[in-house]
């Protein structure tokens, strides 16, 4: 896509309706890691727990990027941890 093709750029909160586009983007972003994408239930939990922390960028109405986040206690984040530990076993209970 050339810059001349851009009609609109929108920053929005992620909605579950965006999931299929998000999944496709994650698969394209990590081709060497099969099934390295968040499942729909994980995205639903993120949206439920911290909706303002899940954002997408859309160009001409199509998802072009995203940022998924949770907040954790500084004391937890500053200690050595794994991704699984910081996300509460992928439940986001640490948020």
Biopython code that builds the backbone (N, CA, C, O; Angstrom):
import numpy as np
from Bio.PDB.StructureBuilder import StructureBuilder

atoms = [
    (1, "UNK", "N", (0.846, -1.163, 0.000)),
    (1, "UNK", "CA", (0.000, 0.000, 0.000)),
    (1, "UNK", "C", (0.900, 1.238, 0.000)),
    (1, "UNK", "O", (1.815, 1.355, 0.815)),
    (2, "UNK", "N", (0.634, 2.122, -0.890)),
    (2, "UNK", "CA", (1.345, 3.401, -0.940)),
    (2, "UNK", "C", (0.618, 4.411, -0.073)),
    (2, "UNK", "O", (-0.575, 4.269, 0.194)),
    (3, "UNK", "N", (1.327, 5.413, 0.357)),
    (3, "UNK", "CA", (0.729, 6.438, 1.218)),
    (3, "UNK", "C", (-0.453, 7.133, 0.539)),
    (3, "UNK", "O", (-1.375, 7.592, 1.213)),
    (4, "UNK", "N", (-0.425, 7.210, -0.775)),
    (4, "UNK", "CA", (-1.533, 7.824, -1.510)),
    (4, "UNK", "C", (-2.817, 7.007, -1.388)),
    (4, "UNK", "O", (-3.911, 7.534, -1.589)),
    (5, "UNK", "N", (-2.687, 5.717, -1.059)),
    (5, "UNK", "CA", (-3.851, 4.841, -0.932)),
    (5, "UNK", "C", (-4.556, 4.979, 0.415)),
    (5, "UNK", "O", (-5.659, 4.463, 0.595)),
    (6, "UNK", "N", (-3.925, 5.671, 1.355)),
    (6, "UNK", "CA", (-4.512, 5.793, 2.696)),
    (6, "UNK", "C", (-5.621, 6.840, 2.693)),
    (6, "UNK", "O", (-5.398, 8.016, 2.408)),
    (7, "UNK", "N", (-6.812, 6.373, 3.018)),
    (7, "UNK", "CA", (-7.974, 7.252, 3.119)),
    (7, "UNK", "C", (-8.263, 7.633, 4.572)),
    (7, "UNK", "O", (-8.722, 8.739, 4.857)),
    (8, "UNK", "N", (-7.985, 6.695, 5.488)),
    (8, "UNK", "CA", (-8.240, 6.976, 6.903)),
    (8, "UNK", "C", (-7.304, 6.167, 7.790)),
    (8, "UNK", "O", (-6.907, 5.052, 7.453)),
    (9, "UNK", "N", (-6.964, 6.752, 8.921)),
    (9, "UNK", "CA", (-6.185, 6.081, 9.963)),
    (9, "UNK", "C", (-6.958, 6.285, 11.259)),
    (9, "UNK", "O", (-7.267, 7.414, 11.642)),
    (10, "UNK", "N", (-7.264, 5.181, 11.926)),
    (10, "UNK", "CA", (-8.051, 5.253, 13.152)),
    (10, "UNK", "C", (-7.372, 4.467, 14.267)),
    (10, "UNK", "O", (-6.863, 3.368, 14.044)),
    (11, "UNK", "N", (-7.369, 5.032, 15.451)),
    (11, "UNK", "CA", (-6.899, 4.352, 16.651)),
    (11, "UNK", "C", (-8.140, 4.062, 17.479)),
    (11, "UNK", "O", (-8.869, 4.978, 17.860)),
    (12, "UNK", "N", (-8.377, 2.792, 17.754)),
    (12, "UNK", "CA", (-9.601, 2.380, 18.445)),
    (12, "UNK", "C", (-9.271, 1.392, 19.551)),
    (12, "UNK", "O", (-8.204, 0.779, 19.564)),
    (13, "UNK", "N", (-10.206, 1.250, 20.475)),
    (13, "UNK", "CA", (-10.093, 0.169, 21.441)),
    (13, "UNK", "C", (-10.447, -1.139, 20.734)),
    (13, "UNK", "O", (-11.371, -1.191, 19.923)),
    (14, "UNK", "N", (-9.706, -2.178, 21.051)),
    (14, "UNK", "CA", (-9.948, -3.496, 20.483)),
    (14, "UNK", "C", (-11.318, -3.998, 20.915)),
    (14, "UNK", "O", (-11.714, -3.857, 22.072)),
    (15, "UNK", "N", (-12.022, -4.579, 19.973)),
    (15, "UNK", "CA", (-13.301, -5.213, 20.249)),
    (15, "UNK", "C", (-13.213, -6.662, 19.799)),
    (15, "UNK", "O", (-12.414, -6.991, 18.922)),
    (16, "UNK", "N", (-14.012, -7.518, 20.382)),
    (16, "UNK", "CA", (-13.963, -8.928, 20.031)),
    (16, "UNK", "C", (-14.276, -9.146, 18.547)),
    (16, "UNK", "O", (-13.812, -10.121, 17.956)),
    (17, "UNK", "N", (-15.040, -8.271, 17.957)),
    (17, "UNK", "CA", (-15.353, -8.367, 16.531)),
    (17, "UNK", "C", (-14.086, -8.258, 15.669)),
    (17, "UNK", "O", (-14.079, -8.693, 14.517)),
    (18, "UNK", "N", (-13.024, -7.681, 16.224)),
    (18, "UNK", "CA", (-11.739, -7.546, 15.520)),
    (18, "UNK", "C", (-10.898, -8.815, 15.582)),
    (18, "UNK", "O", (-9.833, -8.873, 14.967)),
    (19, "UNK", "N", (-11.350, -9.826, 16.308)),
    (19, "UNK", "CA", (-10.496, -10.980, 16.601)),
    (19, "UNK", "C", (-9.952, -11.664, 15.350)),
    (19, "UNK", "O", (-8.753, -11.940, 15.295)),
    (20, "UNK", "N", (-10.766, -11.945, 14.362)),
    (20, "UNK", "CA", (-10.274, -12.693, 13.198)),
    (20, "UNK", "C", (-9.157, -11.939, 12.473)),
    (20, "UNK", "O", (-8.178, -12.549, 12.043)),
    (21, "UNK", "N", (-9.297, -10.627, 12.337)),
    (21, "UNK", "CA", (-8.235, -9.828, 11.721)),
    (21, "UNK", "C", (-6.983, -9.837, 12.593)),
    (21, "UNK", "O", (-5.866, -9.928, 12.084)),
    (22, "UNK", "N", (-7.173, -9.743, 13.900)),
    (22, "UNK", "CA", (-6.049, -9.762, 14.835)),
    (22, "UNK", "C", (-5.317, -11.099, 14.763)),
    (22, "UNK", "O", (-4.087, -11.127, 14.720)),
    (23, "UNK", "N", (-6.046, -12.188, 14.751)),
    (23, "UNK", "CA", (-5.450, -13.514, 14.656)),
    (23, "UNK", "C", (-4.624, -13.638, 13.373)),
    (23, "UNK", "O", (-3.499, -14.137, 13.396)),
    (24, "UNK", "N", (-5.184, -13.188, 12.274)),
    (24, "UNK", "CA", (-4.473, -13.233, 10.989)),
    (24, "UNK", "C", (-3.166, -12.440, 11.069)),
    (24, "UNK", "O", (-2.135, -12.893, 10.572)),
    (25, "UNK", "N", (-3.206, -11.270, 11.688)),
    (25, "UNK", "CA", (-2.008, -10.437, 11.827)),
    (25, "UNK", "C", (-0.966, -11.120, 12.703)),
    (25, "UNK", "O", (0.225, -11.068, 12.397)),
    (26, "UNK", "N", (-1.394, -11.758, 13.784)),
    (26, "UNK", "CA", (-0.460, -12.444, 14.664)),
    (26, "UNK", "C", (0.202, -13.621, 13.947)),
    (26, "UNK", "O", (1.397, -13.860, 14.122)),
    (27, "UNK", "N", (-0.557, -14.347, 13.150)),
    (27, "UNK", "CA", (-0.006, -15.469, 12.397)),
    (27, "UNK", "C", (1.027, -14.968, 11.385)),
    (27, "UNK", "O", (2.085, -15.575, 11.222)),
    (28, "UNK", "N", (0.720, -13.867, 10.710)),
    (28, "UNK", "CA", (1.664, -13.289, 9.751)),
    (28, "UNK", "C", (2.914, -12.742, 10.437)),
    (28, "UNK", "O", (4.005, -12.791, 9.870)),
    (29, "UNK", "N", (2.759, -12.224, 11.647)),
    (29, "UNK", "CA", (3.886, -11.632, 12.371)),
    (29, "UNK", "C", (4.850, -12.681, 12.915)),
    (29, "UNK", "O", (6.036, -12.395, 13.082)),
    (30, "UNK", "N", (4.371, -13.869, 13.188)),
    (30, "UNK", "CA", (5.198, -14.916, 13.785)),
    (30, "UNK", "C", (5.142, -16.207, 12.961)),
    (30, "UNK", "O", (4.693, -17.235, 13.468)),
    (31, "UNK", "N", (5.586, -16.172, 11.704)),
    (31, "UNK", "CA", (5.454, -17.354, 10.837)),
    (31, "UNK", "C", (6.264, -18.561, 11.302)),
    (31, "UNK", "O", (5.907, -19.695, 10.982)),
    (32, "UNK", "N", (7.327, -18.346, 12.037)),
    (32, "UNK", "CA", (8.147, -19.471, 12.487)),
    (32, "UNK", "C", (7.635, -20.084, 13.791)),
    (32, "UNK", "O", (8.206, -21.054, 14.290)),
    (33, "UNK", "N", (6.562, -19.518, 14.340)),
    (33, "UNK", "CA", (6.011, -20.017, 15.602)),
    (33, "UNK", "C", (4.552, -20.423, 15.389)),
    (33, "UNK", "O", (3.645, -19.631, 15.645)),
    (34, "UNK", "N", (4.325, -21.643, 14.924)),
    (34, "UNK", "CA", (2.952, -22.086, 14.677)),
    (34, "UNK", "C", (2.076, -21.921, 15.921)),
    (34, "UNK", "O", (2.502, -22.203, 17.042)),
    (35, "UNK", "N", (0.897, -21.479, 15.708)),
    (35, "UNK", "CA", (-0.091, -21.259, 16.770)),
    (35, "UNK", "C", (0.392, -20.285, 17.831)),
    (35, "UNK", "O", (0.015, -20.400, 18.997)),
    (36, "UNK", "N", (1.223, -19.328, 17.441)),
    (36, "UNK", "CA", (1.719, -18.307, 18.377)),
    (36, "UNK", "C", (0.796, -17.096, 18.355)),
    (36, "UNK", "O", (1.244, -15.959, 18.205)),
    (37, "UNK", "N", (-0.454, -17.349, 18.502)),
    (37, "UNK", "CA", (-1.420, -16.255, 18.544)),
    (37, "UNK", "C", (-2.325, -16.458, 19.759)),
    (37, "UNK", "O", (-2.542, -17.580, 20.216)),
    (38, "UNK", "N", (-2.841, -15.346, 20.262)),
    (38, "UNK", "CA", (-3.756, -15.423, 21.395)),
    (38, "UNK", "C", (-5.074, -16.025, 20.925)),
    (38, "UNK", "O", (-5.573, -15.702, 19.847)),
    (39, "UNK", "N", (-5.614, -16.883, 21.732)),
    (39, "UNK", "CA", (-6.918, -17.476, 21.447)),
    (39, "UNK", "C", (-8.004, -16.426, 21.707)),
    (39, "UNK", "O", (-7.785, -15.462, 22.440)),
    (40, "UNK", "N", (-9.152, -16.623, 21.110)),
    (40, "UNK", "CA", (-10.249, -15.670, 21.250)),
    (40, "UNK", "C", (-10.638, -15.489, 22.720)),
    (40, "UNK", "O", (-10.969, -14.380, 23.140)),
    (41, "UNK", "N", (-10.601, -16.556, 23.492)),
    (41, "UNK", "CA", (-10.954, -16.447, 24.914)),
    (41, "UNK", "C", (-9.967, -15.570, 25.665)),
    (41, "UNK", "O", (-10.362, -14.851, 26.583)),
    (42, "UNK", "N", (-8.672, -15.612, 25.293)),
    (42, "UNK", "CA", (-7.676, -14.745, 25.923)),
    (42, "UNK", "C", (-7.960, -13.282, 25.596)),
    (42, "UNK", "O", (-7.901, -12.423, 26.476)),
    (43, "UNK", "N", (-8.263, -13.003, 24.350)),
    (43, "UNK", "CA", (-8.555, -11.629, 23.939)),
    (43, "UNK", "C", (-9.808, -11.129, 24.645)),
    (43, "UNK", "O", (-9.863, -9.977, 25.076)),
    (44, "UNK", "N", (-10.806, -11.984, 24.762)),
    (44, "UNK", "CA", (-12.036, -11.604, 25.469)),
    (44, "UNK", "C", (-11.732, -11.246, 26.922)),
    (44, "UNK", "O", (-12.286, -10.285, 27.456)),
    (45, "UNK", "N", (-10.854, -12.017, 27.560)),
    (45, "UNK", "CA", (-10.480, -11.740, 28.946)),
    (45, "UNK", "C", (-9.727, -10.422, 29.057)),
    (45, "UNK", "O", (-9.990, -9.631, 29.963)),
    (46, "UNK", "N", (-8.790, -10.179, 28.140)),
    (46, "UNK", "CA", (-8.063, -8.904, 28.147)),
    (46, "UNK", "C", (-9.025, -7.726, 28.019)),
    (46, "UNK", "O", (-8.917, -6.744, 28.754)),
    (47, "UNK", "N", (-9.951, -7.829, 27.095)),
    (47, "UNK", "CA", (-10.922, -6.746, 26.877)),
    (47, "UNK", "C", (-11.779, -6.551, 28.117)),
    (47, "UNK", "O", (-12.080, -5.420, 28.498)),
    (48, "UNK", "N", (-12.170, -7.648, 28.746)),
    (48, "UNK", "CA", (-13.005, -7.561, 29.949)),
    (48, "UNK", "C", (-12.253, -6.926, 31.116)),
    (48, "UNK", "O", (-12.801, -6.076, 31.817)),
    (49, "UNK", "N", (-11.006, -7.332, 31.328)),
    (49, "UNK", "CA", (-10.245, -6.869, 32.492)),
    (49, "UNK", "C", (-9.665, -5.469, 32.332)),
    (49, "UNK", "O", (-9.586, -4.717, 33.303)),
    (50, "UNK", "N", (-9.258, -5.113, 31.113)),
    (50, "UNK", "CA", (-8.561, -3.847, 30.909)),
    (50, "UNK", "C", (-8.835, -3.335, 29.490)),
    (50, "UNK", "O", (-7.921, -3.289, 28.666)),
    (51, "UNK", "N", (-10.078, -2.952, 29.199)),
    (51, "UNK", "CA", (-10.440, -2.557, 27.830)),
    (51, "UNK", "C", (-9.625, -1.389, 27.286)),
    (51, "UNK", "O", (-9.310, -1.349, 26.097)),
    (52, "UNK", "N", (-9.282, -0.433, 28.159)),
    (52, "UNK", "CA", (-8.539, 0.732, 27.683)),
    (52, "UNK", "C", (-7.067, 0.417, 27.401)),
    (52, "UNK", "O", (-6.340, 1.270, 26.891)),
    (53, "UNK", "N", (-6.627, -0.790, 27.724)),
    (53, "UNK", "CA", (-5.252, -1.197, 27.462)),
    (53, "UNK", "C", (-5.090, -2.015, 26.188)),
    (53, "UNK", "O", (-3.988, -2.460, 25.867)),
    (54, "UNK", "N", (-6.184, -2.212, 25.463)),
    (54, "UNK", "CA", (-6.150, -3.021, 24.236)),
    (54, "UNK", "C", (-6.557, -2.113, 23.071)),
    (54, "UNK", "O", (-7.727, -1.752, 22.939)),
    (55, "UNK", "N", (-5.606, -1.756, 22.245)),
    (55, "UNK", "CA", (-5.891, -0.808, 21.163)),
    (55, "UNK", "C", (-5.455, -1.375, 19.816)),
    (55, "UNK", "O", (-4.545, -2.199, 19.728)),
    (56, "UNK", "N", (-6.128, -0.910, 18.783)),
    (56, "UNK", "CA", (-5.787, -1.305, 17.415)),
    (56, "UNK", "C", (-5.667, -0.066, 16.549)),
    (56, "UNK", "O", (-6.317, 0.951, 16.787)),
    (57, "UNK", "N", (-4.838, -0.175, 15.561)),
    (57, "UNK", "CA", (-4.692, 0.856, 14.546)),
    (57, "UNK", "C", (-5.300, 0.291, 13.277)),
    (57, "UNK", "O", (-4.962, -0.815, 12.854)),
    (58, "UNK", "N", (-6.197, 1.050, 12.673)),
    (58, "UNK", "CA", (-6.827, 0.605, 11.434)),
    (58, "UNK", "C", (-6.531, 1.603, 10.324)),
    (58, "UNK", "O", (-6.662, 2.814, 10.503)),
    (59, "UNK", "N", (-6.133, 1.079, 9.191)),
    (59, "UNK", "CA", (-5.906, 1.890, 8.008)),
    (59, "UNK", "C", (-6.958, 1.476, 6.990)),
    (59, "UNK", "O", (-7.081, 0.304, 6.634)),
    (60, "UNK", "N", (-7.705, 2.462, 6.535)),
    (60, "UNK", "CA", (-8.813, 2.204, 5.606)),
    (60, "UNK", "C", (-9.743, 1.120, 6.138)),
    (60, "UNK", "O", (-10.251, 0.297, 5.376)),
    (61, "UNK", "N", (-9.960, 1.126, 7.453)),
    (61, "UNK", "CA", (-10.884, 0.186, 8.085)),
    (61, "UNK", "C", (-10.322, -1.194, 8.352)),
    (61, "UNK", "O", (-11.024, -2.043, 8.902)),
    (62, "UNK", "N", (-9.054, -1.450, 7.971)),
    (62, "UNK", "CA", (-8.460, -2.764, 8.192)),
    (62, "UNK", "C", (-7.406, -2.684, 9.284)),
    (62, "UNK", "O", (-6.638, -1.724, 9.354)),
    (63, "UNK", "N", (-7.378, -3.693, 10.126)),
    (63, "UNK", "CA", (-6.425, -3.729, 11.219)),
    (63, "UNK", "C", (-4.996, -3.713, 10.676)),
    (63, "UNK", "O", (-4.635, -4.525, 9.824)),
    (64, "UNK", "N", (-4.195, -2.784, 11.177)),
    (64, "UNK", "CA", (-2.804, -2.645, 10.730)),
    (64, "UNK", "C", (-1.817, -2.835, 11.872)),
    (64, "UNK", "O", (-0.625, -3.020, 11.625)),
    (65, "UNK", "N", (-2.284, -2.794, 13.111)),
    (65, "UNK", "CA", (-1.407, -2.973, 14.258)),
    (65, "UNK", "C", (-2.210, -2.997, 15.539)),
    (65, "UNK", "O", (-3.382, -2.622, 15.563)),
    (66, "UNK", "N", (-1.566, -3.443, 16.604)),
    (66, "UNK", "CA", (-2.265, -3.485, 17.885)),
    (66, "UNK", "C", (-1.272, -3.396, 19.032)),
    (66, "UNK", "O", (-0.073, -3.612, 18.857)),
    (67, "UNK", "N", (-1.790, -3.078, 20.196)),
    (67, "UNK", "CA", (-1.036, -3.105, 21.444)),
    (67, "UNK", "C", (-1.950, -3.749, 22.482)),
    (67, "UNK", "O", (-3.041, -3.250, 22.757)),
    (68, "UNK", "N", (-1.498, -4.847, 23.045)),
    (68, "UNK", "CA", (-2.242, -5.554, 24.088)),
    (68, "UNK", "C", (-1.462, -5.392, 25.380)),
    (68, "UNK", "O", (-0.244, -5.576, 25.395)),
    (69, "UNK", "N", (-2.144, -5.049, 26.467)),
    (69, "UNK", "CA", (-1.412, -4.792, 27.703)),
    (69, "UNK", "C", (-2.209, -5.145, 28.949)),
    (69, "UNK", "O", (-3.437, -5.228, 28.937)),
    (70, "UNK", "N", (-1.456, -5.348, 30.023)),
    (70, "UNK", "CA", (-2.016, -5.469, 31.364)),
    (70, "UNK", "C", (-1.136, -4.626, 32.273)),
    (70, "UNK", "O", (-0.006, -4.288, 31.918)),
    (71, "UNK", "N", (-1.646, -4.295, 33.420)),
    (71, "UNK", "CA", (-0.850, -3.612, 34.443)),
    (71, "UNK", "C", (-0.537, -4.622, 35.530)),
    (71, "UNK", "O", (-1.393, -5.407, 35.939)),
    (72, "UNK", "N", (0.699, -4.587, 35.986)),
    (72, "UNK", "CA", (1.088, -5.456, 37.098)),
    (72, "UNK", "C", (1.810, -4.614, 38.142)),
    (72, "UNK", "O", (2.336, -3.542, 37.843)),
    (73, "UNK", "N", (1.824, -5.113, 39.354)),
    (73, "UNK", "CA", (2.509, -4.410, 40.430)),
    (73, "UNK", "C", (3.989, -4.285, 40.075)),
    (73, "UNK", "O", (4.586, -5.216, 39.534)),
    (74, "UNK", "N", (4.565, -3.147, 40.379)),
    (74, "UNK", "CA", (5.981, -2.900, 40.090)),
    (74, "UNK", "C", (6.868, -3.937, 40.765)),
    (74, "UNK", "O", (7.850, -4.398, 40.183)),
    (75, "UNK", "N", (6.521, -4.300, 41.987)),
    (75, "UNK", "CA", (7.336, -5.287, 42.697)),
    (75, "UNK", "C", (7.318, -6.637, 41.975)),
    (75, "UNK", "O", (8.315, -7.359, 41.979)),
    (76, "UNK", "N", (6.206, -6.969, 41.370)),
    (76, "UNK", "CA", (6.103, -8.209, 40.600)),
    (76, "UNK", "C", (6.899, -8.107, 39.306)),
    (76, "UNK", "O", (7.637, -9.026, 38.953)),
    (77, "UNK", "N", (6.752, -7.008, 38.613)),
    (77, "UNK", "CA", (7.417, -6.823, 37.317)),
    (77, "UNK", "C", (8.930, -6.725, 37.449)),
    (77, "UNK", "O", (9.660, -7.136, 36.547)),
    (78, "UNK", "N", (9.404, -6.185, 38.568)),
    (78, "UNK", "CA", (10.847, -5.990, 38.742)),
    (78, "UNK", "C", (11.585, -7.249, 39.180)),
    (78, "UNK", "O", (12.815, -7.292, 39.134)),
    (79, "UNK", "N", (10.861, -8.256, 39.596)),
    (79, "UNK", "CA", (11.488, -9.527, 39.971)),
    (79, "UNK", "C", (11.644, -10.384, 38.714)),
    (79, "UNK", "O", (10.890, -10.224, 37.754)),
    (80, "UNK", "N", (12.614, -11.284, 38.720)),
    (80, "UNK", "CA", (12.705, -12.212, 37.588)),
    (80, "UNK", "C", (11.385, -12.979, 37.444)),
    (80, "UNK", "O", (10.811, -13.434, 38.433)),
    (81, "UNK", "N", (10.921, -13.113, 36.219)),
    (81, "UNK", "CA", (9.646, -13.783, 35.975)),
    (81, "UNK", "C", (9.601, -14.301, 34.543)),
    (81, "UNK", "O", (10.357, -13.864, 33.675)),
    (82, "UNK", "N", (8.705, -15.230, 34.328)),
    (82, "UNK", "CA", (8.439, -15.713, 32.983)),
    (82, "UNK", "C", (7.186, -15.003, 32.476)),
    (82, "UNK", "O", (6.468, -14.351, 33.234)),
    (83, "UNK", "N", (6.951, -15.145, 31.202)),
    (83, "UNK", "CA", (5.743, -14.558, 30.613)),
    (83, "UNK", "C", (4.505, -15.200, 31.238)),
    (83, "UNK", "O", (3.520, -14.519, 31.526)),
    (84, "UNK", "N", (4.565, -16.503, 31.442)),
    (84, "UNK", "CA", (3.437, -17.202, 32.047)),
    (84, "UNK", "C", (3.175, -16.687, 33.462)),
    (84, "UNK", "O", (2.022, -16.503, 33.850)),
    (85, "UNK", "N", (4.232, -16.455, 34.229)),
    (85, "UNK", "CA", (4.063, -15.951, 35.597)),
    (85, "UNK", "C", (3.481, -14.541, 35.607)),
    (85, "UNK", "O", (2.582, -14.248, 36.394)),
    (86, "UNK", "N", (3.986, -13.670, 34.740)),
    (86, "UNK", "CA", (3.536, -12.273, 34.770)),
    (86, "UNK", "C", (2.082, -12.136, 34.320)),
    (86, "UNK", "O", (1.397, -11.184, 34.694)),
    (87, "UNK", "N", (1.613, -13.102, 33.507)),
    (87, "UNK", "CA", (0.223, -13.050, 33.052)),
    (87, "UNK", "C", (-0.712, -13.895, 33.914)),
    (87, "UNK", "O", (-1.892, -14.039, 33.596)),
    (88, "UNK", "N", (-0.182, -14.454, 35.006)),
    (88, "UNK", "CA", (-1.026, -15.289, 35.864)),
    (88, "UNK", "C", (-1.467, -16.562, 35.161)),
    (88, "UNK", "O", (-2.629, -16.961, 35.251)),
    (89, "UNK", "N", (-0.536, -17.197, 34.462)),
    (89, "UNK", "CA", (-0.876, -18.416, 33.743)),
    (89, "UNK", "C", (-1.781, -18.139, 32.564)),
    (89, "UNK", "O", (-2.646, -18.948, 32.227)),
    (90, "UNK", "N", (-1.579, -16.995, 31.939)),
    (90, "UNK", "CA", (-2.372, -16.537, 30.778)),
    (90, "UNK", "C", (-3.821, -16.236, 31.121)),
    (90, "UNK", "O", (-4.675, -16.185, 30.236)),
    (91, "UNK", "N", (-4.103, -16.034, 32.413)),
    (91, "UNK", "CA", (-5.465, -15.681, 32.829)),
    (91, "UNK", "C", (-5.616, -14.188, 33.045)),
    (91, "UNK", "O", (-6.731, -13.678, 33.152)),
    (92, "UNK", "N", (-4.481, -13.481, 33.110)),
    (92, "UNK", "CA", (-4.411, -12.040, 33.360)),
    (92, "UNK", "C", (-4.934, -11.684, 34.735)),
    (92, "UNK", "O", (-5.374, -10.558, 34.969)),
    (93, "UNK", "N", (-4.888, -12.644, 35.645)),
    (93, "UNK", "CA", (-5.313, -12.406, 37.027)),
    (93, "UNK", "C", (-4.331, -11.506, 37.765)),
    (93, "UNK", "O", (-4.643, -11.004, 38.845)),
    (94, "UNK", "N", (-3.160, -11.299, 37.199)),
    (94, "UNK", "CA", (-2.159, -10.418, 37.816)),
    (94, "UNK", "C", (-2.447, -8.947, 37.534)),
    (94, "UNK", "O", (-1.802, -8.069, 38.108)),
    (95, "UNK", "N", (-3.405, -8.671, 36.662)),
    (95, "UNK", "CA", (-3.764, -7.281, 36.338)),
    (95, "UNK", "C", (-4.462, -6.637, 37.529)),
    (95, "UNK", "O", (-4.845, -5.469, 37.462)),
]
sb = StructureBuilder()
sb.init_structure("model")
sb.init_model(0)
sb.init_chain("A")
sb.init_seg("    ")
for serial, (resi, resn, name, xyz) in enumerate(atoms, 1):
    if name == "N":
        sb.init_residue(resn, " ", resi, " ")
    sb.init_atom(name, np.array(xyz, "f"), 0.0, 1.0, " ", f" {name:<3s}", serial, name[0])
structure = sb.get_structure()
